Every structure is written in structure tokens, then in C-alpha cells.
Amino acid sequence: MSTPTPILAAGCVLWRPALSGQGIEIALVHRPKWDDWSHPKGKRKRGETAEACALREVLEETGRRCELGPRLPTAHYTVDGRPKEVVYWSARALDGGFVPTKEIDALVWLPPASARPRLTQPRDRDLLDAAMATTHP
């Protein structure tokens, strides 16, 4: 029996300088289909690089362009019995604005200490920790 081809995806731990001028804020997106809070991410299109996918998914899910920073650990997990591999970067948010969609109905910007417990999956908390170790606004 052969191993199924992994689902390839990419995303970012998206951050911006806090509006208060103190520290940073992390963007979390809410997916109504799964009723979860996560970092923006999505499946790669045929022929698309992981970097291009991460930039596209952040724009689609948050309405923001971003600048990729340090590469973060790749997440490996299973979805419906199929392996999934998500490549992540820490990324600074640039211009743009959020518009709710059927896929992403809410976006929040939170200080890292508040973002961590809001994340649904433990692997997303680990990514936040990794991003905080490499993010220097």
C-alpha cells in the first residue's frame, strides 16, 4: 500500500507593530467551517512556490500584503487520513484591510500573550512561540 501524496500548504504568523506603540500584535483568523482560530494559511496551487502561496493566502484571508521574515518550523499532520505539510514564515503585515468572506469571517489583532490561548490547535501555539523567538520589530 503506497503512502498518499501529502497536501502541500503554506502560511504565516502575521504580525504588526501594536497600535499602542508597545510591542506587536498577531493576526488570527476565524474559519466558520471549522469554528477555529488559526494563522492564515492555505493549499498551494499547482506550480506555486511555498513563498508565493504564503503571500497569496495572507492576502486572501486577511486583506493584507506582507513581507516574509524568518522561516518557521513546518507543520506536519493528517487531514482525513491524508498527510498535510504546511510551510510557515513569520511575516510583517503591510497595507490592506480585512473584508469578511465565507471562508474567513473574522480577523483579530492581539498581543502574543492573548493570541496564544485563542489559537485552537496546539501546533499553532508552537508556531507563535517560534515566531516570537525570531520577530524583532
N, CA, C and O atoms as CSV, one atom per row, in Angstrom:
chain,resi,resn,atom,element,x,y,z
A,1,MET,N,N,0.846,-1.177,0.000
A,1,MET,CA,C,0.000,0.000,0.000
A,1,MET,C,C,0.896,1.246,0.000
A,1,MET,O,O,1.785,1.365,0.843
A,2,SER,N,N,0.673,2.156,-0.920
A,2,SER,CA,C,1.526,3.338,-1.020
A,2,SER,C,C,1.021,4.445,-0.090
A,2,SER,O,O,-0.158,4.515,0.255
A,3,THR,N,N,1.958,5.295,0.295
A,3,THR,CA,C,1.625,6.438,1.137
A,3,THR,C,C,0.961,7.496,0.270
A,3,THR,O,O,1.460,7.801,-0.814
A,4,PRO,N,N,-0.161,8.066,0.726
A,4,PRO,CA,C,-0.813,9.113,-0.066
A,4,PRO,C,C,0.091,10.333,-0.226
A,4,PRO,O,O,0.894,10.646,0.653
A,5,THR,N,N,-0.050,11.006,-1.344
A,5,THR,CA,C,0.698,12.240,-1.586
A,5,THR,C,C,0.263,13.287,-0.565
A,5,THR,O,O,-0.935,13.481,-0.358
A,6,PRO,N,N,1.219,13.966,0.076
A,6,PRO,CA,C,0.814,14.963,1.074
A,6,PRO,C,C,0.136,16.179,0.444
A,6,PRO,O,O,0.429,16.562,-0.688
A,7,ILE,N,N,-0.765,16.765,1.202
A,7,ILE,CA,C,-1.370,18.047,0.843
A,7,ILE,C,C,-0.330,19.099,1.182
A,7,ILE,O,O,0.135,19.162,2.320
A,8,LEU,N,N,0.043,19.928,0.214
A,8,LEU,CA,C,1.052,20.972,0.438
A,8,LEU,C,C,0.360,22.307,0.658
A,8,LEU,O,O,-0.541,22.680,-0.093
A,9,ALA,N,N,0.781,23.018,1.683
A,9,ALA,CA,C,0.181,24.303,2.018
A,9,ALA,C,C,1.261,25.223,2.572
A,9,ALA,O,O,2.389,24.804,2.832
A,10,ALA,N,N,0.886,26.491,2.744
A,10,ALA,CA,C,1.823,27.464,3.320
A,10,ALA,C,C,1.031,28.556,4.023
A,10,ALA,O,O,-0.142,28.787,3.730
A,11,GLY,N,N,1.700,29.218,4.955
A,11,GLY,CA,C,1.046,30.284,5.696
A,11,GLY,C,C,2.045,31.107,6.478
A,11,GLY,O,O,3.259,30.948,6.345
A,12,CYS,N,N,1.501,31.993,7.302
A,12,CYS,CA,C,2.346,32.914,8.061
A,12,CYS,C,C,1.803,33.140,9.456
A,12,CYS,O,O,0.598,33.068,9.695
A,13,VAL,N,N,2.717,33.414,10.372
A,13,VAL,CA,C,2.363,34.041,11.631
A,13,VAL,C,C,2.512,35.531,11.325
A,13,VAL,O,O,3.620,36.066,11.294
A,14,LEU,N,N,1.381,36.184,11.103
A,14,LEU,CA,C,1.355,37.573,10.648
A,14,LEU,C,C,1.354,38.505,11.854
A,14,LEU,O,O,0.581,38.318,12.794
A,15,TRP,N,N,2.222,39.506,11.819
A,15,TRP,CA,C,2.319,40.453,12.928
A,15,TRP,C,C,2.428,41.879,12.414
A,15,TRP,O,O,2.748,42.125,11.251
A,16,ARG,N,N,2.152,42.807,13.318
A,16,ARG,CA,C,2.317,44.238,13.042
A,16,ARG,C,C,2.738,44.907,14.344
A,16,ARG,O,O,2.483,44.376,15.426
A,17,PRO,N,N,3.378,46.067,14.248
A,17,PRO,CA,C,3.646,46.818,15.471
A,17,PRO,C,C,2.297,47.160,16.134
A,17,PRO,O,O,1.342,47.532,15.453
A,18,ALA,N,N,2.235,47.032,17.441
A,18,ALA,CA,C,0.985,47.329,18.155
A,18,ALA,C,C,0.583,48.780,17.941
A,18,ALA,O,O,1.432,49.671,17.906
A,19,LEU,N,N,-0.709,49.009,17.799
A,19,LEU,CA,C,-1.211,50.367,17.607
A,19,LEU,C,C,-0.885,51.258,18.805
A,19,LEU,O,O,-0.794,52.478,18.667
A,20,SER,N,N,-0.711,50.655,19.971
A,20,SER,CA,C,-0.364,51.409,21.182
A,20,SER,C,C,1.084,51.900,21.156
A,20,SER,O,O,1.472,52.770,21.936
A,21,GLY,N,N,1.879,51.324,20.240
A,21,GLY,CA,C,3.296,51.659,20.194
A,21,GLY,C,C,4.135,50.761,21.091
A,21,GLY,O,O,5.359,50.890,21.127
A,22,GLN,N,N,3.490,49.854,21.814
A,22,GLN,CA,C,4.180,48.944,22.731
A,22,GLN,C,C,4.090,47.514,22.217
A,22,GLN,O,O,3.020,46.907,22.268
A,23,GLY,N,N,5.193,46.970,21.724
A,23,GLY,CA,C,5.223,45.576,21.285
A,23,GLY,C,C,4.575,45.342,19.931
A,23,GLY,O,O,4.529,46.230,19.079
A,24,ILE,N,N,4.068,44.110,19.751
A,24,ILE,CA,C,3.466,43.727,18.479
A,24,ILE,C,C,2.099,43.086,18.712
A,24,ILE,O,O,1.736,42.740,19.837
A,25,GLU,N,N,1.356,42.938,17.621
A,25,GLU,CA,C,0.076,42.236,17.632
A,25,GLU,C,C,0.126,41.149,16.571
A,25,GLU,O,O,0.773,41.300,15.535
A,26,ILE,N,N,-0.563,40.059,16.845
A,26,ILE,CA,C,-0.612,38.894,15.964
A,26,ILE,C,C,-1.995,38.809,15.343
A,26,ILE,O,O,-2.999,38.988,16.031
A,27,ALA,N,N,-2.053,38.533,14.030
A,27,ALA,CA,C,-3.329,38.358,13.341
A,27,ALA,C,C,-3.783,36.907,13.459
A,27,ALA,O,O,-3.029,35.984,13.151
A,28,LEU,N,N,-5.016,36.718,13.904
A,28,LEU,CA,C,-5.630,35.394,13.931
A,28,LEU,C,C,-6.907,35.452,13.102
A,28,LEU,O,O,-7.656,36.427,13.157
A,29,VAL,N,N,-7.141,34.392,12.334
A,29,VAL,CA,C,-8.340,34.328,11.502
A,29,VAL,C,C,-9.286,33.258,12.028
A,29,VAL,O,O,-8.855,32.227,12.543
A,30,HIS,N,N,-10.580,33.521,11.889
A,30,HIS,CA,C,-11.607,32.569,12.311
A,30,HIS,C,C,-12.223,31.929,11.070
A,30,HIS,O,O,-12.690,32.616,10.161
A,31,ARG,N,N,-12.211,30.580,11.055
A,31,ARG,CA,C,-12.794,29.824,9.951
A,31,ARG,C,C,-14.121,29.224,10.429
A,31,ARG,O,O,-14.122,28.299,11.241
A,32,PRO,N,N,-15.246,29.741,9.932
A,32,PRO,CA,C,-16.537,29.239,10.408
A,32,PRO,C,C,-16.765,27.757,10.104
A,32,PRO,O,O,-17.451,27.072,10.863
A,33,LYS,N,N,-16.203,27.257,9.011
A,33,LYS,CA,C,-16.383,25.844,8.661
A,33,LYS,C,C,-15.890,24.943,9.786
A,33,LYS,O,O,-16.505,23.917,10.076
A,34,TRP,N,N,-14.788,25.321,10.418
A,34,TRP,CA,C,-14.192,24.521,11.492
A,34,TRP,C,C,-14.410,25.154,12.867
A,34,TRP,O,O,-14.076,24.552,13.888
A,35,ASP,N,N,-14.966,26.363,12.896
A,35,ASP,CA,C,-15.132,27.143,14.120
A,35,ASP,C,C,-13.830,27.161,14.917
A,35,ASP,O,O,-13.804,26.830,16.102
A,36,ASP,N,N,-12.750,27.557,14.240
A,36,ASP,CA,C,-11.446,27.620,14.897
A,36,ASP,C,C,-10.740,28.931,14.615
A,36,ASP,O,O,-11.091,29.657,13.684
A,37,TRP,N,N,-9.742,29.221,15.430
A,37,TRP,CA,C,-8.872,30.381,15.264
A,37,TRP,C,C,-7.492,29.865,14.902
A,37,TRP,O,O,-6.964,28.968,15.559
A,38,SER,N,N,-6.912,30.434,13.856
A,38,SER,CA,C,-5.609,29.960,13.389
A,38,SER,C,C,-4.839,31.089,12.726
A,38,SER,O,O,-5.314,32.218,12.606
A,39,HIS,N,N,-3.633,30.739,12.301
A,39,HIS,CA,C,-2.830,31.645,11.485
A,39,HIS,C,C,-3.304,31.516,10.046
A,39,HIS,O,O,-3.770,30.447,9.652
A,40,PRO,N,N,-3.198,32.579,9.251
A,40,PRO,CA,C,-3.598,32.463,7.846
A,40,PRO,C,C,-2.723,31.453,7.097
A,40,PRO,O,O,-1.495,31.480,7.186
A,41,LYS,N,N,-3.388,30.566,6.360
A,41,LYS,CA,C,-2.676,29.529,5.606
A,41,LYS,C,C,-3.626,28.956,4.575
A,41,LYS,O,O,-4.836,29.177,4.636
A,42,GLY,N,N,-3.064,28.213,3.620
A,42,GLY,CA,C,-3.909,27.554,2.633
A,42,GLY,C,C,-3.099,26.671,1.706
A,42,GLY,O,O,-1.868,26.664,1.721
A,43,LYS,N,N,-3.836,25.927,0.902
A,43,LYS,CA,C,-3.224,24.958,-0.006
A,43,LYS,C,C,-2.503,25.646,-1.155
A,43,LYS,O,O,-2.929,26.680,-1.669
A,44,ARG,N,N,-1.384,25.021,-1.535
A,44,ARG,CA,C,-0.628,25.512,-2.686
A,44,ARG,C,C,-1.334,25.125,-3.974
A,44,ARG,O,O,-1.906,24.041,-4.088
A,45,LYS,N,N,-1.284,26.028,-4.935
A,45,LYS,CA,C,-1.804,25.747,-6.277
A,45,LYS,C,C,-0.726,25.038,-7.080
A,45,LYS,O,O,0.460,25.145,-6.767
A,46,ARG,N,N,-1.133,24.318,-8.107
A,46,ARG,CA,C,-0.184,23.592,-8.953
A,46,ARG,C,C,0.884,24.555,-9.480
A,46,ARG,O,O,0.568,25.589,-10.069
A,47,GLY,N,N,2.155,24.197,-9.258
A,47,GLY,CA,C,3.269,25.002,-9.746
A,47,GLY,C,C,3.609,26.210,-8.884
A,47,GLY,O,O,4.550,26.939,-9.199
A,48,GLU,N,N,2.878,26.436,-7.818
A,48,GLU,CA,C,3.100,27.596,-6.960
A,48,GLU,C,C,4.168,27.273,-5.918
A,48,GLU,O,O,4.168,26.183,-5.345
A,49,THR,N,N,5.070,28.210,-5.673
A,49,THR,CA,C,6.068,28.011,-4.627
A,49,THR,C,C,5.412,28.196,-3.264
A,49,THR,O,O,4.344,28.798,-3.155
A,50,ALA,N,N,6.054,27.680,-2.240
A,50,ALA,CA,C,5.539,27.857,-0.883
A,50,ALA,C,C,5.496,29.339,-0.516
A,50,ALA,O,O,4.549,29.794,0.125
A,51,GLU,N,N,6.518,30.091,-0.921
A,51,GLU,CA,C,6.559,31.522,-0.618
A,51,GLU,C,C,5.392,32.256,-1.263
A,51,GLU,O,O,4.716,33.053,-0.613
A,52,ALA,N,N,5.155,31.982,-2.553
A,52,ALA,CA,C,4.053,32.636,-3.268
A,52,ALA,C,C,2.715,32.263,-2.643
A,52,ALA,O,O,1.821,33.102,-2.531
A,53,CYS,N,N,2.581,31.018,-2.240
A,53,CYS,CA,C,1.343,30.563,-1.596
A,53,CYS,C,C,1.123,31.305,-0.280
A,53,CYS,O,O,0.016,31.772,-0.015
A,54,ALA,N,N,2.152,31.419,0.540
A,54,ALA,CA,C,2.019,32.103,1.825
A,54,ALA,C,C,1.584,33.553,1.620
A,54,ALA,O,O,0.686,34.035,2.311
A,55,LEU,N,N,2.212,34.243,0.681
A,55,LEU,CA,C,1.849,35.635,0.407
A,55,LEU,C,C,0.406,35.741,-0.093
A,55,LEU,O,O,-0.334,36.630,0.330
A,56,ARG,N,N,0.007,34.843,-0.983
A,56,ARG,CA,C,-1.357,34.851,-1.541
A,56,ARG,C,C,-2.389,34.560,-0.459
A,56,ARG,O,O,-3.407,35.246,-0.364
A,57,GLU,N,N,-2.125,33.543,0.355
A,57,GLU,CA,C,-3.086,33.161,1.389
A,57,GLU,C,C,-3.260,34.266,2.438
A,57,GLU,O,O,-4.380,34.528,2.878
A,58,VAL,N,N,-2.174,34.907,2.835
A,58,VAL,CA,C,-2.292,36.016,3.785
A,58,VAL,C,C,-3.156,37.118,3.180
A,58,VAL,O,O,-4.033,37.660,3.853
A,59,LEU,N,N,-2.913,37.451,1.921
A,59,LEU,CA,C,-3.705,38.492,1.267
A,59,LEU,C,C,-5.175,38.089,1.170
A,59,LEU,O,O,-6.060,38.891,1.467
A,60,GLU,N,N,-5.439,36.845,0.753
A,60,GLU,CA,C,-6.822,36.385,0.612
A,60,GLU,C,C,-7.552,36.334,1.951
A,60,GLU,O,O,-8.723,36.705,2.032
A,61,GLU,N,N,-6.870,35.877,3.002
A,61,GLU,CA,C,-7.545,35.651,4.275
A,61,GLU,C,C,-7.582,36.868,5.192
A,61,GLU,O,O,-8.477,36.980,6.029
A,62,THR,N,N,-6.619,37.784,5.047
A,62,THR,CA,C,-6.564,38.945,5.940
A,62,THR,C,C,-6.737,40.277,5.208
A,62,THR,O,O,-6.984,41.303,5.841
A,63,GLY,N,N,-6.608,40.266,3.883
A,63,GLY,CA,C,-6.672,41.504,3.120
A,63,GLY,C,C,-5.391,42.316,3.184
A,63,GLY,O,O,-5.347,43.446,2.698
A,64,ARG,N,N,-4.344,41.749,3.782
A,64,ARG,CA,C,-3.090,42.484,3.947
A,64,ARG,C,C,-1.980,41.885,3.090
A,64,ARG,O,O,-1.828,40.667,2.993
A,65,ARG,N,N,-1.215,42.772,2.476
A,65,ARG,CA,C,0.044,42.322,1.889
A,65,ARG,C,C,0.997,42.140,3.063
A,65,ARG,O,O,0.789,42.697,4.141
A,66,CYS,N,N,2.048,41.350,2.837
A,66,CYS,CA,C,3.007,41.153,3.926
A,66,CYS,C,C,4.403,40.939,3.369
A,66,CYS,O,O,4.600,40.670,2.184
A,67,GLU,N,N,5.357,41.067,4.270
A,67,GLU,CA,C,6.765,40.842,3.957
A,67,GLU,C,C,7.215,39.621,4.753
A,67,GLU,O,O,7.173,39.614,5.983
A,68,LEU,N,N,7.649,38.581,4.022
A,68,LEU,CA,C,8.090,37.368,4.696
A,68,LEU,C,C,9.373,37.624,5.471
A,68,LEU,O,O,10.290,38.292,4.994
A,69,GLY,N,N,9.411,37.077,6.670
A,69,GLY,CA,C,10.594,37.148,7.515
A,69,GLY,C,C,11.192,35.757,7.659
A,69,GLY,O,O,11.223,34.996,6.691
A,70,PRO,N,N,11.660,35.419,8.835
A,70,PRO,CA,C,12.287,34.119,9.055
A,70,PRO,C,C,11.332,32.950,8.819
A,70,PRO,O,O,10.140,33.020,9.119
A,71,ARG,N,N,11.890,31.890,8.278
A,71,ARG,CA,C,11.134,30.652,8.094
A,71,ARG,C,C,10.909,30.030,9.463
A,71,ARG,O,O,11.799,30.045,10.313
A,72,LEU,N,N,9.724,29.487,9.672
A,72,LEU,CA,C,9.349,28.840,10.920
A,72,LEU,C,C,9.268,27.333,10.701
A,72,LEU,O,O,9.332,26.875,9.560
A,73,PRO,N,N,9.129,26.557,11.770
A,73,PRO,CA,C,9.014,25.108,11.591
A,73,PRO,C,C,7.828,24.722,10.699
A,73,PRO,O,O,6.775,25.359,10.735
A,74,THR,N,N,8.016,23.696,9.920
A,74,THR,CA,C,6.954,23.168,9.063
A,74,THR,C,C,6.043,22.287,9.910
A,74,THR,O,O,6.513,21.456,10.687
A,75,ALA,N,N,4.742,22.475,9.752
A,75,ALA,CA,C,3.760,21.665,10.485
A,75,ALA,C,C,3.417,20.429,9.655
A,75,ALA,O,O,3.197,20.515,8.447
A,76,HIS,N,N,3.376,19.291,10.319
A,76,HIS,CA,C,3.004,18.021,9.679
A,76,HIS,C,C,1.854,17.428,10.476
A,76,HIS,O,O,1.971,17.236,11.686
A,77,TYR,N,N,0.743,17.138,9.808
A,77,TYR,CA,C,-0.385,16.489,10.468
A,77,TYR,C,C,-1.231,15.789,9.419
A,77,TYR,O,O,-0.928,15.851,8.227
A,78,THR,N,N,-2.280,15.128,9.854
A,78,THR,CA,C,-3.116,14.348,8.959
A,78,THR,C,C,-4.511,14.963,8.875
A,78,THR,O,O,-5.089,15.359,9.888
A,79,VAL,N,N,-5.039,15.036,7.665
A,79,VAL,CA,C,-6.394,15.525,7.433
A,79,VAL,C,C,-7.148,14.452,6.659
A,79,VAL,O,O,-6.779,14.114,5.534
A,80,ASP,N,N,-8.198,13.923,7.262
A,80,ASP,CA,C,-8.988,12.858,6.636
A,80,ASP,C,C,-8.111,11.715,6.140
A,80,ASP,O,O,-8.310,11.202,5.038
A,81,GLY,N,N,-7.137,11.319,6.962
A,81,GLY,CA,C,-6.267,10.201,6.631
A,81,GLY,C,C,-5.154,10.511,5.646
A,81,GLY,O,O,-4.401,9.616,5.260
A,82,ARG,N,N,-5.040,11.754,5.239
A,82,ARG,CA,C,-4.008,12.149,4.279
A,82,ARG,C,C,-3.006,13.083,4.956
A,82,ARG,O,O,-3.408,13.999,5.674
A,83,PRO,N,N,-1.698,12.861,4.736
A,83,PRO,CA,C,-0.708,13.745,5.364
A,83,PRO,C,C,-0.778,15.166,4.794
A,83,PRO,O,O,-1.009,15.358,3.600
A,84,LYS,N,N,-0.576,16.143,5.657
A,84,LYS,CA,C,-0.545,17.546,5.242
A,84,LYS,C,C,0.738,18.168,5.758
A,84,LYS,O,O,1.160,17.909,6.885
A,85,GLU,N,N,1.355,18.995,4.917
A,85,GLU,CA,C,2.612,19.669,5.244
A,85,GLU,C,C,2.421,21.158,4.994
A,85,GLU,O,O,2.172,21.574,3.862
A,86,VAL,N,N,2.536,21.963,6.052
A,86,VAL,CA,C,2.332,23.406,5.935
A,86,VAL,C,C,3.634,24.124,6.284
A,86,VAL,O,O,4.127,24.031,7.408
A,87,VAL,N,N,4.179,24.838,5.306
A,87,VAL,CA,C,5.400,25.619,5.483
A,87,VAL,C,C,4.990,27.013,5.977
A,87,VAL,O,O,4.080,27.630,5.423
A,88,TYR,N,N,5.662,27.498,7.015
A,88,TYR,CA,C,5.308,28.787,7.616
A,88,TYR,C,C,6.480,29.750,7.660
A,88,TYR,O,O,7.645,29.353,7.696
A,89,TRP,N,N,6.130,31.032,7.656
A,89,TRP,CA,C,7.073,32.125,7.888
A,89,TRP,C,C,6.489,33.067,8.914
A,89,TRP,O,O,5.273,33.135,9.091
A,90,SER,N,N,7.360,33.792,9.589
A,90,SER,CA,C,6.948,34.971,10.329
A,90,SER,C,C,6.840,36.056,9.267
A,90,SER,O,O,7.700,36.141,8.390
A,91,ALA,N,N,5.803,36.889,9.325
A,91,ALA,CA,C,5.628,37.905,8.287
A,91,ALA,C,C,5.079,39.193,8.877
A,91,ALA,O,O,4.155,39.178,9.690
A,92,ARG,N,N,5.660,40.300,8.458
A,92,ARG,CA,C,5.188,41.617,8.891
A,92,ARG,C,C,4.073,42.079,7.971
A,92,ARG,O,O,4.219,42.072,6.749
A,93,ALA,N,N,2.957,42.479,8.566
A,93,ALA,CA,C,1.821,42.983,7.790
A,93,ALA,C,C,2.172,44.337,7.184
A,93,ALA,O,O,2.821,45.173,7.813
A,94,LEU,N,N,1.729,44.528,5.958
A,94,LEU,CA,C,1.914,45.806,5.274
A,94,LEU,C,C,0.535,46.448,5.107
A,94,LEU,O,O,-0.263,46.436,6.044
A,95,ASP,N,N,0.250,46.996,3.952
A,95,ASP,CA,C,-1.016,47.686,3.743
A,95,ASP,C,C,-2.156,46.720,3.405
A,95,ASP,O,O,-1.938,45.549,3.095
A,96,GLY,N,N,-3.362,47.249,3.477
A,96,GLY,CA,C,-4.545,46.474,3.144
A,96,GLY,C,C,-5.565,46.537,4.256
A,96,GLY,O,O,-5.354,47.173,5.289
A,97,GLY,N,N,-6.687,45.856,4.019
A,97,GLY,CA,C,-7.757,45.847,5.012
A,97,GLY,C,C,-8.599,44.593,4.897
A,97,GLY,O,O,-8.794,44.063,3.803
A,98,PHE,N,N,-9.094,44.123,6.017
A,98,PHE,CA,C,-9.864,42.882,6.074
A,98,PHE,C,C,-11.306,43.078,5.603
A,98,PHE,O,O,-11.972,44.055,5.947
A,99,VAL,N,N,-11.759,42.113,4.807
A,99,VAL,CA,C,-13.164,42.033,4.407
A,99,VAL,C,C,-13.610,40.588,4.674
A,99,VAL,O,O,-13.027,39.659,4.116
A,100,PRO,N,N,-14.632,40.383,5.516
A,100,PRO,CA,C,-15.084,39.023,5.810
A,100,PRO,C,C,-15.527,38.278,4.545
A,100,PRO,O,O,-16.072,38.869,3.613
A,101,THR,N,N,-15.279,36.965,4.542
A,101,THR,CA,C,-15.696,36.101,3.431
A,101,THR,C,C,-16.370,34.861,4.014
A,101,THR,O,O,-16.460,34.701,5.232
A,102,LYS,N,N,-16.836,33.999,3.137
A,102,LYS,CA,C,-17.441,32.744,3.579
A,102,LYS,C,C,-16.402,31.859,4.281
A,102,LYS,O,O,-16.721,31.142,5.229
A,103,GLU,N,N,-15.157,31.925,3.800
A,103,GLU,CA,C,-14.081,31.099,4.361
A,103,GLU,C,C,-13.529,31.657,5.668
A,103,GLU,O,O,-13.269,30.904,6.608
A,104,ILE,N,N,-13.348,32.989,5.729
A,104,ILE,CA,C,-12.805,33.660,6.917
A,104,ILE,C,C,-13.779,34.763,7.307
A,104,ILE,O,O,-13.923,35.758,6.596
A,105,ASP,N,N,-14.451,34.577,8.452
A,105,ASP,CA,C,-15.478,35.552,8.825
A,105,ASP,C,C,-15.027,36.574,9.861
A,105,ASP,O,O,-15.748,37.529,10.147
A,106,ALA,N,N,-13.825,36.376,10.429
A,106,ALA,CA,C,-13.338,37.334,11.421
A,106,ALA,C,C,-11.813,37.330,11.456
A,106,ALA,O,O,-11.162,36.315,11.211
A,107,LEU,N,N,-11.275,38.497,11.767
A,107,LEU,CA,C,-9.835,38.696,11.949
A,107,LEU,C,C,-9.664,39.501,13.222
A,107,LEU,O,O,-10.344,40.508,13.423
A,108,VAL,N,N,-8.755,39.058,14.085
A,108,VAL,CA,C,-8.435,39.825,15.283
A,108,VAL,C,C,-6.927,40.048,15.338
A,108,VAL,O,O,-6.141,39.216,14.887
A,109,TRP,N,N,-6.550,41.182,15.898
A,109,TRP,CA,C,-5.148,41.500,16.164
A,109,TRP,C,C,-4.986,41.514,17.675
A,109,TRP,O,O,-5.631,42.302,18.366
A,110,LEU,N,N,-4.128,40.644,18.186
A,110,LEU,CA,C,-3.964,40.500,19.627
A,110,LEU,C,C,-2.492,40.494,20.020
A,110,LEU,O,O,-1.643,40.068,19.237
A,111,PRO,N,N,-2.179,40.968,21.240
A,111,PRO,CA,C,-0.820,40.805,21.732
A,111,PRO,C,C,-0.514,39.302,21.802
A,111,PRO,O,O,-1.427,38.505,22.016
A,112,PRO,N,N,0.735,38.906,21.629
A,112,PRO,CA,C,1.073,37.479,21.640
A,112,PRO,C,C,0.520,36.716,22.844
A,112,PRO,O,O,0.048,35.589,22.692
A,113,ALA,N,N,0.570,37.308,24.029
A,113,ALA,CA,C,0.082,36.610,25.228
A,113,ALA,C,C,-1.420,36.350,25.170
A,113,ALA,O,O,-1.898,35.386,25.768
A,114,SER,N,N,-2.167,37.186,24.467
A,114,SER,CA,C,-3.618,36.978,24.306
A,114,SER,C,C,-3.921,36.100,23.102
A,114,SER,O,O,-4.923,35.386,23.087
A,115,ALA,N,N,-3.054,36.150,22.088
A,115,ALA,CA,C,-3.266,35.335,20.885
A,115,ALA,C,C,-3.056,33.856,21.188
A,115,ALA,O,O,-3.777,33.002,20.672
A,116,ARG,N,N,-2.079,33.562,22.017
A,116,ARG,CA,C,-1.715,32.162,22.287
A,116,ARG,C,C,-2.907,31.327,22.756
A,116,ARG,O,O,-3.166,30.288,22.148
A,117,PRO,N,N,-3.654,31.717,23.807
A,117,PRO,CA,C,-4.777,30.875,24.236
A,117,PRO,C,C,-5.958,30.883,23.262
A,117,PRO,O,O,-6.787,29.974,23.296
A,118,ARG,N,N,-6.045,31.883,22.406
A,118,ARG,CA,C,-7.150,31.945,21.437
A,118,ARG,C,C,-6.959,30.913,20.324
A,118,ARG,O,O,-7.939,30.429,19.758
A,119,LEU,N,N,-5.702,30.573,20.003
A,119,LEU,CA,C,-5.427,29.593,18.948
A,119,LEU,C,C,-6.017,28.236,19.321
A,119,LEU,O,O,-5.837,27.758,20.441
A,120,THR,N,N,-6.716,27.626,18.380
A,120,THR,CA,C,-7.402,26.359,18.636
A,120,THR,C,C,-6.436,25.180,18.712
A,120,THR,O,O,-6.552,24.343,19.607
A,121,GLN,N,N,-5.495,25.106,17.794
A,121,GLN,CA,C,-4.585,23.959,17.706
A,121,GLN,C,C,-3.281,24.202,18.475
A,121,GLN,O,O,-2.681,25.270,18.350
A,122,PRO,N,N,-2.842,23.222,19.267
A,122,PRO,CA,C,-1.546,23.365,19.955
A,122,PRO,C,C,-0.397,23.637,18.986
A,122,PRO,O,O,0.517,24.387,19.330
A,123,ARG,N,N,-0.411,23.053,17.788
A,123,ARG,CA,C,0.680,23.280,16.831
A,123,ARG,C,C,0.762,24.760,16.434
A,123,ARG,O,O,1.847,25.258,16.132
A,124,ASP,N,N,-0.383,25.468,16.431
A,124,ASP,CA,C,-0.371,26.894,16.119
A,124,ASP,C,C,0.229,27.703,17.266
A,124,ASP,O,O,0.834,28.749,17.032
A,125,ARG,N,N,0.070,27.233,18.492
A,125,ARG,CA,C,0.706,27.892,19.637
A,125,ARG,C,C,2.223,27.722,19.553
A,125,ARG,O,O,2.978,28.646,19.855
A,126,ASP,N,N,2.661,26.520,19.136
A,126,ASP,CA,C,4.099,26.279,18.959
A,126,ASP,C,C,4.668,27.207,17.884
A,126,ASP,O,O,5.775,27.725,18.035
A,127,LEU,N,N,3.918,27.418,16.804
A,127,LEU,CA,C,4.364,28.334,15.739
A,127,LEU,C,C,4.475,29.762,16.258
A,127,LEU,O,O,5.423,30.478,15.937
A,128,LEU,N,N,3.500,30.166,17.061
A,128,LEU,CA,C,3.554,31.506,17.641
A,128,LEU,C,C,4.807,31.656,18.505
A,128,LEU,O,O,5.493,32.675,18.436
A,129,ASP,N,N,5.102,30.646,19.313
A,129,ASP,CA,C,6.308,30.687,20.149
A,129,ASP,C,C,7.560,30.805,19.280
A,129,ASP,O,O,8.460,31.585,19.592
A,130,ALA,N,N,7.620,30.036,18.196
A,130,ALA,CA,C,8.777,30.080,17.292
A,130,ALA,C,C,8.888,31.462,16.639
A,130,ALA,O,O,9.988,31.995,16.494
A,131,ALA,N,N,7.765,32.029,16.253
A,131,ALA,CA,C,7.783,33.360,15.627
A,131,ALA,C,C,8.263,34.422,16.608
A,131,ALA,O,O,9.021,35.319,16.241
A,132,MET,N,N,7.818,34.315,17.860
A,132,MET,CA,C,8.219,35.306,18.853
A,132,MET,C,C,9.723,35.264,19.125
A,132,MET,O,O,10.321,36.278,19.484
A,133,ALA,N,N,10.324,34.100,18.956
A,133,ALA,CA,C,11.770,33.953,19.154
A,133,ALA,C,C,12.564,34.618,18.036
A,133,ALA,O,O,13.745,34.919,18.207
A,134,THR,N,N,11.911,34.854,16.874
A,134,THR,CA,C,12.632,35.405,15.721
A,134,THR,C,C,12.147,36.786,15.304
A,134,THR,O,O,12.745,37.401,14.421
A,135,THR,N,N,11.081,37.288,15.915
A,135,THR,CA,C,10.481,38.567,15.491
A,135,THR,C,C,11.062,39.721,16.284
A,135,THR,O,O,11.023,39.742,17.514
A,136,HIS,N,N,11.604,40.681,15.548
A,136,HIS,CA,C,12.190,41.872,16.163
A,136,HIS,C,C,11.700,43.090,15.402
A,136,HIS,O,O,12.309,43.493,14.411
A,137,PRO,N,N,10.589,43.687,15.864
A,137,PRO,CA,C,10.006,44.824,15.134
A,137,PRO,C,C,10.937,46.018,15.055
A,137,PRO,O,O,10.581,47.042,14.472
